[in-house]
Amino acid sequence: MLTVATVQDKNRIKEYFAENGLTPSEDSGCMEARCGGETLGFCLYSLSKDEMTIYKIFPENDFLLADGILRSTLHLAHRRGCLLYTSDAADDTP
């Protein structure tokens, strides 16, 4: 069964950020898609009171899974009253 949920363990969040060349802050978070014990994808973000910044969404080659993870991440921000969303992801478009 596929589960998409926030990572609660701050050390795991720090590991995710470090593995992706990012520096976490106090507002950093991770939304993770798992099936059983296997991680299928994730979204790295920061969420303050007024703004959410998306840093990375993985996988990049499975658009349906990435879309579900992103929607779950944005839903979290909406539930917390955040109305401004930005992306810090690099634009690799030619």
C-alpha positions as CSV (number, residue, x, y, z in Angstrom):
1,M,0.0,0.0,0.0
2,L,1.3,3.4,-1.0
3,T,1.6,5.9,1.9
4,V,2.5,9.6,1.4
5,A,3.3,11.3,4.7
6,T,5.6,13.9,6.3
7,V,8.9,12.6,7.8
8,Q,8.8,13.3,11.5
9,D,12.4,12.4,12.3
10,K,14.5,15.6,12.1
11,N,17.7,13.6,11.6
12,R,16.2,11.8,8.5
13,I,15.2,15.2,7.2
14,K,18.8,16.5,7.6
15,E,20.0,13.3,5.8
16,Y,17.7,13.9,2.9
17,F,18.8,17.5,2.5
18,A,22.5,16.6,2.8
19,E,22.2,13.8,0.3
20,N,20.8,16.3,-2.2
21,G,23.4,19.0,-1.6
22,L,21.1,21.2,0.4
23,T,21.4,22.8,3.9
24,P,18.4,22.3,6.1
25,S,16.9,25.0,8.3
26,E,14.6,24.9,11.3
27,D,11.6,25.1,8.8
28,S,12.8,22.3,6.6
29,G,10.6,19.3,5.9
30,C,10.2,16.2,3.8
31,M,7.1,14.6,2.3
32,E,7.8,10.9,1.6
33,A,6.1,8.3,-0.5
34,R,6.6,4.7,0.8
35,C,5.3,1.3,-0.1
36,G,6.1,-1.2,2.7
37,G,9.6,-0.4,3.8
38,E,10.7,1.0,0.4
39,T,10.9,4.8,-0.2
40,L,9.5,5.5,-3.7
41,G,9.9,9.3,-3.7
42,F,10.1,12.5,-1.7
43,C,9.7,16.3,-1.7
44,L,12.1,18.5,0.2
45,Y,10.7,21.9,1.3
46,S,10.7,24.6,3.9
47,L,7.5,25.9,5.4
48,S,7.3,29.0,7.4
49,K,4.1,30.7,8.6
50,D,3.5,32.5,5.3
51,E,5.6,30.8,2.7
52,M,6.5,27.3,1.4
53,T,9.6,26.8,-0.8
54,I,10.0,23.5,-2.7
55,Y,13.6,22.5,-3.2
56,K,13.5,19.1,-4.8
57,I,10.9,16.5,-5.9
58,F,12.0,12.9,-6.6
59,P,11.5,10.8,-8.7
60,E,11.9,13.1,-11.8
61,N,11.0,10.3,-14.3
62,D,7.7,9.2,-12.7
63,F,5.4,12.2,-13.3
64,L,2.3,10.6,-11.7
65,L,4.2,9.8,-8.4
66,A,5.9,13.2,-8.4
67,D,2.5,14.9,-8.9
68,G,1.0,13.0,-6.0
69,I,3.9,13.8,-3.7
70,L,3.8,17.5,-4.7
71,R,0.0,17.7,-4.2
72,S,0.4,16.2,-0.7
73,T,3.1,18.7,0.1
74,L,1.0,21.6,-1.1
75,H,-2.0,20.3,0.8
76,L,0.1,20.4,4.0
77,A,1.0,24.0,3.4
78,H,-2.6,24.9,2.7
79,R,-3.8,23.2,5.9
80,R,-1.3,25.3,7.8
81,G,-2.7,28.5,6.2
82,C,0.2,29.1,3.8
83,L,-0.8,30.8,0.6
84,L,2.5,31.6,-1.1
85,Y,4.4,28.8,-2.8
86,T,7.8,29.2,-4.5
87,S,10.3,26.8,-6.1
88,D,14.0,26.9,-5.6
89,A,14.5,24.0,-8.1
90,A,17.0,24.4,-10.9
91,D,15.5,24.8,-14.3
92,D,17.0,22.1,-16.5
93,T,14.9,22.9,-19.5
94,P,17.0,23.5,-22.7
